[in-house]
Amino acid sequence: MNSLVVFLQAAEGPAGGAWGTIAMFGLIIVVFYFFMIRPQQKKQKAVQEARQAMKVGDKVITAGGVHGRIKEIGETYFIVEIAESVRIKIDKASVFAVSEEAPKA
């Protein structure tokens, strides 16, 4: 019985210890924001701007690995020619990269 009383007395923490825990969680959230969330948002914004800058004639690569040249641009899609007279309609979000820009006129 004495050892139980001694154990319970030793388990008591200093008053106000909750503020330290709350501050630590706040610090962790700030670190996650600046090292993970914010860079991801910047990357998404850059990808979105790159998709908006694509124009007819650009050579693109889709997320599925299909290479082609943009022939038409719609609101949410591209018409891409992957071979002579073979055109496919793809969603703008599925374009992975621009491999070659259209020649300037």
Order of alpha helices (4+ residues) and beta strands (2+ residues): alpha-alpha-alpha-beta-beta-beta-beta-beta
